[in-house]
Amino acid sequence: MNNVFVYCELEGTTVADVSLELLTKGRKLANQLNCQLEAIVAGKGLDGVEKQVLPYGVDKLHIFDAPGLFPYTSLPHSSILINLFKEEKPQICLMGATVIGRDLGPRVSSALTSGLTADCTSLEIGNHEDKKAGITYENLLYQIRPAFGGNIVATIINPEHRPQMATVREGVMKKEILDTHYKGKVEKHDVAKYVQETDYVVKVIDRHVEKAKHNLKGAPIVVAGGYGVGSKENFDLLFDLAKELHAEVGASRAAVDAGFCDHDRQIGQTGLTVRPKLYIACGISGQIQHIAGMQDAGIIISINNDENAPINTIADYVINGTVEEVLPKMIKYYKQNTK
Ligand SMILES: Cc1cc2nc3c(=O)[nH]c(=O)nc-3n(C[C@H](O)[C@H](O)[C@H](O)COP(=O)(O)OP(=O)(O)OC[C@H]3O[C@@H](n4cnc5c(N)ncnc54)[C@H](O)[C@@H]3O)c2cc1C
């Protein structure tokens, strides 16, 4: 009762990275709240799925295994969460800010009148004093995210309603195994008790999943370009440097909007979050929405023709110059020095 729950997304029988990241965060929140961490998986053919989940410090895994539960459709998964939460009364529920999480989260929170904060960038535990009502609420979930176009960072709370629900994008939290032999309980539920036959009204006839064209999220080096790169052709310089460094190419939203680079390479608040060892920002000014997706990089190099560009304040090294003059030199000297 009143535990922290994480809904684990599945691709086939593999738990999504974003869910493992949230289990890691959920474990920390549960420790602070002195309660248990519980996880939910719903899919088909889930024998052994606990091996993927329990090592993240999960005290109890709820398994819903039935042919109609994969691929994901809205109604059966919503019914599972709504009915399980009516029994278990969690204080917190976390899920990925993915296509599935964005569909499932609002349905569940609306049915339970609980409230939901989407796309949180940080989750913390803290108190809140309602001075007007003279009430102090203890151990609330601070659901922290940029608001008003990123101009402020808002801390959102649900003092009265439970569960406190939040979605988080992939890559925002770090995933970390707690103990490979962590002893958690596994409960296999009778799916028919939670899902009605009519919930299976939508049948997925054909499903096409496109493979990611790059590995930006896991790349140790990212060469990212902004509007200052100037053109799609100039972006080729970034690809050339990336090839030499065995890096991946990322982009700011302005560069994506200008058509210099594909959307799936966008880094930032509404794109990917990356944590490479080295981030080379080329012609990127460093607005807060971009920084949100790369500020945890180990070393940041900024190449910019404006020495006062905001990104320079968080960069470890600043190269003052244009992308067109600096990148060809970097490629040339890197090649020379690694011969
Ligand atoms: C709700 C919301 C969400 C957003 N989400 C994102 C997001 O996920 N990711 C994101 O990136 N942005 C996001 N943005 C947009 C963000 O506010 C900025 O507009 C964007 O990051 C700016 O991109 P930029 O730095 O490439 O362009 P600019 O701000 O135009 O900066 C270009 C930089 O290039 C430099 N420059 C110009 N010419 C050269 C040259 N030849 N060589 C070297 N340097 C040069 C300039 O000095 C400047 O510093 C979001 C905005 C909103 C409102």
PDBQT file of the ligand as one rigid body, heavy atoms in Angstrom, charges set to zero:
ROOT
HETATM    1  C1  LIG A 401       8.880  24.826 -25.950  1.00  0.00    +0.000 C 
HETATM    2  C2  LIG A 401      10.213  24.915 -26.646  1.00  0.00    +0.000 A 
HETATM    3  C3  LIG A 401      10.952  23.757 -26.777  1.00  0.00    +0.000 A 
HETATM    4  C4  LIG A 401      12.195  23.817 -27.410  1.00  0.00    +0.000 A 
HETATM    5  N1  LIG A 401      12.939  22.662 -27.512  1.00  0.00    +0.000 NA
HETATM    6  C5  LIG A 401      14.169  22.730 -28.036  1.00  0.00    +0.000 A 
HETATM    7  C6  LIG A 401      15.002  21.556 -28.093  1.00  0.00    +0.000 A 
HETATM    8  O1  LIG A 401      14.605  20.450 -27.734  1.00  0.00    +0.000 OA
HETATM    9  N2  LIG A 401      16.245  21.688 -28.600  1.00  0.00    +0.000 N 
HETATM   10  C7  LIG A 401      16.736  22.885 -29.025  1.00  0.00    +0.000 A 
HETATM   11  O2  LIG A 401      17.904  22.923 -29.479  1.00  0.00    +0.000 OA
HETATM   12  N3  LIG A 401      15.977  23.985 -29.008  1.00  0.00    +0.000 NA
HETATM   13  C8  LIG A 401      14.715  23.933 -28.529  1.00  0.00    +0.000 A 
HETATM   14  N4  LIG A 401      13.951  25.059 -28.544  1.00  0.00    +0.000 N 
HETATM   15  C9  LIG A 401      14.427  26.248 -29.271  1.00  0.00    +0.000 C 
HETATM   16  C10 LIG A 401      15.426  27.083 -28.479  1.00  0.00    +0.000 C 
HETATM   17  O3  LIG A 401      14.734  28.031 -27.704  1.00  0.00    +0.000 OA
HETATM   18  C11 LIG A 401      16.366  27.843 -29.430  1.00  0.00    +0.000 C 
HETATM   19  O4  LIG A 401      15.601  28.581 -30.349  1.00  0.00    +0.000 OA
HETATM   20  C12 LIG A 401      17.306  26.933 -30.213  1.00  0.00    +0.000 C 
HETATM   21  O5  LIG A 401      17.949  26.022 -29.355  1.00  0.00    +0.000 OA
HETATM   22  C13 LIG A 401      18.345  27.784 -30.927  1.00  0.00    +0.000 C 
HETATM   23  O6  LIG A 401      19.136  26.988 -31.728  1.00  0.00    +0.000 OA
HETATM   24  P1  LIG A 401      20.591  27.434 -32.169  1.00  0.00    +0.000 P 
HETATM   25  O7  LIG A 401      21.411  27.659 -30.958  1.00  0.00    +0.000 OA
HETATM   26  O8  LIG A 401      21.048  26.456 -33.163  1.00  0.00    +0.000 OA
HETATM   27  O9  LIG A 401      20.285  28.781 -32.965  1.00  0.00    +0.000 OA
HETATM   28  P2  LIG A 401      20.602  30.263 -32.606  1.00  0.00    +0.000 P 
HETATM   29  O10 LIG A 401      20.060  30.622 -31.278  1.00  0.00    +0.000 OA
HETATM   30  O11 LIG A 401      20.168  31.068 -33.780  1.00  0.00    +0.000 OA
HETATM   31  O12 LIG A 401      22.183  30.327 -32.483  1.00  0.00    +0.000 OA
HETATM   32  C14 LIG A 401      23.072  30.191 -33.533  1.00  0.00    +0.000 C 
HETATM   33  C15 LIG A 401      24.466  30.382 -32.976  1.00  0.00    +0.000 C 
HETATM   34  O13 LIG A 401      25.394  30.157 -34.011  1.00  0.00    +0.000 OA
HETATM   35  C16 LIG A 401      26.381  31.159 -33.968  1.00  0.00    +0.000 C 
HETATM   36  N5  LIG A 401      26.893  31.281 -35.334  1.00  0.00    +0.000 N 
HETATM   37  C17 LIG A 401      26.331  31.917 -36.402  1.00  0.00    +0.000 A 
HETATM   38  N6  LIG A 401      27.049  31.730 -37.508  1.00  0.00    +0.000 NA
HETATM   39  C18 LIG A 401      28.094  30.940 -37.136  1.00  0.00    +0.000 A 
HETATM   40  C19 LIG A 401      29.192  30.378 -37.854  1.00  0.00    +0.000 A 
HETATM   41  N7  LIG A 401      29.344  30.547 -39.168  1.00  0.00    +0.000 N 
HETATM   42  N8  LIG A 401      30.084  29.621 -37.157  1.00  0.00    +0.000 NA
HETATM   43  C20 LIG A 401      29.958  29.435 -35.807  1.00  0.00    +0.000 A 
HETATM   44  N9  LIG A 401      28.932  29.951 -35.111  1.00  0.00    +0.000 NA
HETATM   45  C21 LIG A 401      28.003  30.670 -35.755  1.00  0.00    +0.000 A 
HETATM   46  C22 LIG A 401      25.685  32.380 -33.437  1.00  0.00    +0.000 C 
HETATM   47  O14 LIG A 401      26.612  33.265 -32.817  1.00  0.00    +0.000 OA
HETATM   48  C23 LIG A 401      24.744  31.758 -32.411  1.00  0.00    +0.000 C 
HETATM   49  O15 LIG A 401      25.386  31.649 -31.156  1.00  0.00    +0.000 OA
HETATM   50  C24 LIG A 401      12.685  25.033 -27.912  1.00  0.00    +0.000 A 
HETATM   51  C25 LIG A 401      11.913  26.187 -27.771  1.00  0.00    +0.000 A 
HETATM   52  C26 LIG A 401      10.707  26.132 -27.154  1.00  0.00    +0.000 A 
HETATM   53  C27 LIG A 401       9.912  27.385 -27.014  1.00  0.00    +0.000 C 
ENDROOT
TORSDOF 0
